[in-house]
Amino acid sequence: MLANLIVDASVVPQMITPFNGVAKIYTPRYRQTRFSTWIKNQGNTKDKAIQLTYQEIKYAFQHFLTEWNNGRPFYIVGHSQGTVLAKQLIQEFFPNGNVSDNLIAAYLMGQSVGINELPIPICDSETQTGCYVSWNSITEGGDIDKELLPQNGDDRISCVNPISWDTQSQKIEKHRNSGSLPLTFVRKKHRAMNALDTHLVGARCGENGILWIDKPSKKTGYTVVVSKTGSFHAYDVNLFYSSIRENAHTRLQAFLNSQ
């Protein structure tokens, strides 16, 4: 199926491999909510579809804990629709913020996370554990998607700068961004990924919780799937690929040192 090919040959290699240097990768298949259903949401079809999908994610997570994890520490990672599902997973499994001494961190990208929405705290340093990071990338001067506006009574959404790994508002210049990965849609499995581009974009967390970024130079791999409003949703991971990989290692070391 085309959907499985896209996941296997494009999504997983580019969005999950930042973590393959520190962890085994567990990526169960599940029935995603169609984009048309997500956008139209006629008769609450979006909410119903998400709940159906969530039951599959919940089962997969339970299976992971009982059959595969063996009590080891782990990360929870999601992007876009995956973040919506991961938020519900965290709310159900860690309702009191109790991460059972196993959750290193949750990386919840490409969808809004209210500042008070989750029972675990937001990460405010590169070494904090048992917490979550979140951001939504839009070029400076762009428009905010209404889906990213604060929900659930929150006054703003969460933003952690994926270069400095704190919630401060000052801009982190692009010379500190150690490597971005061009977005590639491959037609064959096991094709090598492109080389990283260093110092591509800087970023800052705005008061509204949006991660405002520099507009990437017109290099191949940074000009597709870009919204006219300035959203770089498809690049939330790719733009900060090397930084995420480094941070996953840093948090793991901090977690192990604390045990």
RODO-2510 file (C-alpha; in nm, 4 decimals, decimal comma):
residues 259
     n   res          X          Y          Z
     1     m     0,0000     0,0000     0,0000
     2     l     0,1141     0,3543    -0,0780
     3     a     0,0471     0,4692     0,2785
     4     n     0,2726     0,1981     0,4221
     5     l     0,5441     0,2799     0,1669
     6     i     0,5396     0,6460     0,2676
     7     v     0,5612     0,5528     0,6358
     8     d     0,8373     0,2942     0,5881
     9     a     1,0499     0,4803     0,3371
    10     s     0,9993     0,8446     0,4341
    11     v     0,8289     0,9120     0,7678
    12     v     1,0070     0,6578     0,9878
    13     p     1,3610     0,7167     0,8540
    14     q     1,3322     1,0932     0,8825
    15     m     1,1245     1,1421     1,1974
    16     i     1,2215     0,8426     1,4120
    17     t     1,5919     0,7969     1,3413
    18     p     1,6936     1,0863     1,5686
    19     f     1,6315     0,8324     1,8472
    20     n     1,7937     0,5211     1,7022
    21     g     2,1301     0,6077     1,8543
    22     v     1,9979     0,5743     2,2088
    23     a     1,6944     0,3463     2,1921
    24     k     1,5269     0,0571     2,0190
    25     i     1,2536     0,1879     1,7906
    26     y     0,8974     0,0627     1,8426
    27     t     0,6636     0,1939     1,5708
    28     p     0,3374    -0,0027     1,5560
    29     r     0,1083     0,0356     1,2562
    30     y    -0,2313     0,1874     1,3204
    31     r    -0,5230     0,3214     1,1183
    32     q    -0,4657     0,6933     1,0899
    33     t    -0,7524     0,9390     1,0581
    34     r    -0,7837     1,0538     0,6962
    35     f    -0,6847     1,4138     0,6285
    36     s    -1,0221     1,4912     0,4736
    37     t    -1,1991     1,3593     0,7846
    38     w    -0,9651     1,5611     1,0063
    39     i    -1,0373     1,8849     0,8201
    40     k    -1,4135     1,8540     0,7659
    41     n    -1,5086     1,6796     1,0939
    42     q    -1,8682     1,6370     0,9784
    43     g    -2,0875     1,4916     1,2518
    44     n    -1,7852     1,4684     1,4824
    45     t    -1,6331     1,2082     1,2486
    46     k    -1,2857     1,3355     1,3341
    47     d    -1,3334     1,2759     1,7068
    48     k    -1,4827     0,9313     1,6476
    49     a    -1,1978     0,8344     1,4146
    50     i    -0,9359     0,9559     1,6608
    51     q    -1,0881     0,7509     1,9414
    52     l    -1,0860     0,4406     1,7204
    53     t    -0,7240     0,5052     1,6365
    54     y    -0,6366     0,5716     1,9993
    55     q    -0,7614     0,2285     2,1044
    56     e    -0,5066     0,0750     1,8678
    57     i    -0,2285     0,2981     2,0041
    58     k    -0,3290     0,2154     2,3611
    59     y    -0,3212    -0,1586     2,2902
    60     a     0,0185    -0,1256     2,1198
    61     f     0,1601     0,0671     2,4160
    62     q     0,0298    -0,1884     2,6643
    63     h     0,1827    -0,4657     2,4542
    64     f     0,5119    -0,2754     2,4437
    65     l     0,5189    -0,2398     2,8227
    66     t     0,4341    -0,6032     2,8960
    67     e     0,6104    -0,7883     2,6127
    68     w     0,8948    -0,5729     2,4821
    69     n     1,0076    -0,3105     2,7310
    70     n     1,1188    -0,5309     3,0219
    71     g     1,1160    -0,2358     3,2614
    72     r     1,3638    -0,0228     3,0649
    73     p     1,3361     0,3575     3,0404
    74     f     1,1687     0,4869     2,7232
    75     y     1,0704     0,7917     2,5210
    76     i     0,7263     0,8728     2,3801
    77     v     0,7461     1,0442     2,0415
    78     g     0,4687     1,1835     1,8244
    79     h     0,4196     1,4324     1,5440
    80     s     0,0980     1,5931     1,4203
    81     q    -0,1816     1,3361     1,4607
    82     g     0,0677     1,1251     1,6530
    83     t     0,0992     1,4017     1,9116
    84     v    -0,2788     1,4108     1,9596
    85     l    -0,2714     1,0388     2,0314
    86     a     0,0398     1,0594     2,2510
    87     k    -0,1212     1,3300     2,4650
    88     q    -0,4169     1,1045     2,5369
    89     l    -0,1797     0,8178     2,6115
    90     i     0,0075     1,0285     2,8689
    91     q    -0,3167     1,1502     3,0264
    92     e    -0,4422     0,7953     3,0697
    93     f    -0,1229     0,6180     3,1761
    94     f     0,0312     0,8944     3,3885
    95     p    -0,2754     1,0772     3,5267
    96     n    -0,0991     1,2043     3,8377
    97     g     0,2293     1,2823     3,6705
    98     n     0,3685     0,9521     3,7964
    99     v     0,6026     0,8337     3,5215
   100     s     0,6992     0,5204     3,7137
   101     d     1,0659     0,6212     3,6951
   102     n     1,0710     0,5036     3,3314
   103     l     0,9701     0,7921     3,1042
   104     i     1,2824     0,9792     2,9972
   105     a     1,0845     1,2418     2,8034
   106     a     0,7980     1,2850     2,5579
   107     y     0,8647     1,4626     2,2285
   108     l     0,5251     1,5981     2,1172
   109     m     0,5707     1,7974     1,7979
   110     g     0,3520     1,9453     1,5265
   111     q     0,0303     1,9900     1,7258
   112     s    -0,0761     2,2139     2,0104
   113     v    -0,0163     2,1107     2,3702
   114     g    -0,1823     2,3430     2,6204
   115     i     0,0499     2,4743     2,8885
   116     n    -0,1674     2,3053     3,1537
   117     e    -0,2993     2,0175     2,9448
   118     l    -0,0745     1,7316     3,0542
   119     p    -0,0100     1,5845     3,4009
   120     i     0,3670     1,5840     3,3421
   121     p     0,5688     1,9092     3,3349
   122     i     0,7131     2,0841     3,0331
   123     c     1,0906     2,0430     2,9953
   124     d     1,2788     2,3658     3,0652
   125     s     1,6342     2,2415     3,0259
   126     e     1,8207     1,9967     2,8057
   127     t     1,8754     1,7539     3,0939
   128     q     1,5305     1,7522     3,2592
   129     t     1,3545     1,4143     3,2489
   130     g     1,0011     1,2875     3,3117
   131     c     0,8749     1,5852     3,1126
   132     y     0,7668     1,6787     2,7586
   133     v     0,8841     1,9072     2,4792
   134     s     0,6616     2,0544     2,2096
   135     w     0,6815     2,3048     1,9256
   136     n     0,5100     2,4145     1,6035
   137     s     0,7319     2,5718     1,3376
   138     i     0,6158     2,8818     1,1489
   139     t     0,8333     3,1331     0,9662
   140     e     0,8617     3,4794     1,1198
   141     g     0,5655     3,6899     1,0101
   142     g     0,3524     3,3882     0,9174
   143     d    -0,0043     3,3155     1,0237
   144     i    -0,1034     3,0853     1,3082
   145     d    -0,3270     2,7928     1,2144
   146     k    -0,6467     2,8081     1,4196
   147     e    -0,5890     2,4438     1,5179
   148     l    -0,2814     2,5569     1,7099
   149     l    -0,4647     2,8143     1,9176
   150     p    -0,4927     2,7458     2,2929
   151     q    -0,7573     2,4907     2,3884
   152     n    -0,8962     2,3372     2,7069
   153     g    -0,8966     2,6736     2,8822
   154     d    -0,5206     2,7277     2,8451
   155     d    -0,4032     3,0807     2,7724
   156     r    -0,1205     2,9618     2,5491
   157     i     0,0318     2,6505     2,4001
   158     s     0,3617     2,4962     2,5018
   159     c     0,6863     2,5754     2,3248
   160     v     1,0327     2,4392     2,3910
   161     n     1,3053     2,5695     2,1623
   162     p     1,4597     2,2618     1,9933
   163     i     1,7995     2,4294     1,9743
   164     s     1,8425     2,5526     2,3321
   165     w     1,5882     2,3126     2,4906
   166     d     1,4316     2,5706     2,7200
   167     t     1,1118     2,7755     2,7176
   168     q     1,2775     3,1160     2,7060
   169     s     1,1730     3,3668     2,4413
   170     q     1,5098     3,4868     2,3168
   171     k     1,6011     3,3864     1,9643
   172     i     1,8651     3,1186     1,9226
   173     e     2,0620     3,1983     1,6105
   174     k     2,1072     2,9476     1,3317
   175     h     2,4798     2,8975     1,3950
   176     r     2,3756     2,6880     1,6965
   177     n     2,1542     2,4592     1,4854
   178     s     2,3849     2,1634     1,4300
   179     g     2,2026     1,9920     1,1447
   180     s     1,8804     1,9870     0,9408
   181     l     1,7630     1,6997     0,7231
   182     p     1,6096     1,7728     0,3810
   183     l     1,2624     1,6249     0,3433
   184     t     1,2683     1,3419     0,0917
   185     f     0,9837     1,1322    -0,0450
   186     v     1,1502     0,8103    -0,1510
   187     r     0,9978     0,5363    -0,3635
   188     k     1,2191     0,2556    -0,2441
   189     k     1,3015     0,1274     0,1017
   190     h     1,6549     0,1445     0,2352
   191     r     1,7541     0,4444     0,0249
   192     a     2,0208     0,6490     0,2002
   193     m     1,9027     0,9777     0,3475
   194     n     2,0487     1,3086     0,2371
   195     a     2,3382     1,4763     0,4138
   196     l     2,2541     1,7204     0,6914
   197     d     2,2636     2,0967     0,6331
   198     t     2,4271     2,2837     0,9202
   199     h     2,3224     2,6270     1,0463
   200     l     2,0041     2,6379     0,8376
   201     v     1,7544     2,8136     1,0667
   202     g     1,7396     2,9858     1,4020
   203     a     1,4294     2,9828     1,6225
   204     r     1,2503     3,1538     1,9111
   205     c     0,9452     3,0716     2,1208
   206     g     0,6834     3,3464     2,0918
   207     e     0,4487     3,4586     2,3674
   208     n     0,1681     3,2651     2,1981
   209     g     0,3651     2,9392     2,2083
   210     i     0,4564     2,9287     1,8392
   211     l     0,8138     2,8446     1,7419
   212     w     0,9039     3,1265     1,5039
   213     i     1,1812     3,0221     1,2660
   214     d     1,3972     3,1776     0,9974
   215     k     1,2818     3,0988     0,6461
   216     p     1,5125     2,8221     0,5201
   217     s     1,7232     2,8958     0,2163
   218     k     1,5863     2,7570    -0,1076
   219     k     1,7742     2,4301    -0,0909
   220     t     1,6300     2,1110    -0,2309
   221     g     1,4244     1,9412     0,0381
   222     y     1,2952     2,2514     0,2170
   223     t     1,0463     2,3858    -0,0375
   224     v     0,7832     2,1114    -0,0571
   225     v     0,4795     2,0717     0,1681
   226     v     0,5140     2,4301     0,2877
   227     s     0,1961     2,6176     0,3783
   228     k     0,1220     2,9552     0,2217
   229     t     0,0725     3,0818     0,5774
   230     g     0,4363     3,0092     0,6603
   231     s     0,3846     2,6838     0,8480
   232     f     0,6715     2,4358     0,8251
   233     h     0,4620     2,1632     0,9884
   234     a     0,6134     1,8835     0,7793
   235     y     0,9610     1,9956     0,8867
   236     d     0,9129     2,0169     1,2646
   237     v     1,1584     1,7295     1,3101
   238     n     1,3743     1,7680     1,0000
   239     l     1,4772     2,1274     1,0694
   240     f     1,6204     2,0257     1,4069
   241     y     1,7195     1,6670     1,3278
   242     s     2,0719     1,6717     1,4704
   243     s     1,9718     1,8762     1,7740
   244     i     1,6964     1,6268     1,8614
   245     r     1,9387     1,3367     1,8216
   246     e     2,1911     1,5032     2,0507
   247     n     1,9260     1,5932     2,3061
   248     a     1,7875     1,2403     2,3214
   249     h     2,1363     1,1236     2,4178
   250     t     2,1790     1,4066     2,6702
   251     r     1,8500     1,3288     2,8441
   252     l     1,9290     0,9584     2,8555
   253     q     2,2608     1,0280     3,0268
   254     a     2,0881     1,2617     3,2718
   255     f     1,8264     0,9958     3,3427
   256     l     2,0878     0,7245     3,4019
   257     n     2,2931     0,9555     3,6234
   258     s     1,9882     1,0204     3,8398
   259     q     1,9214     0,6528     3,9091
***
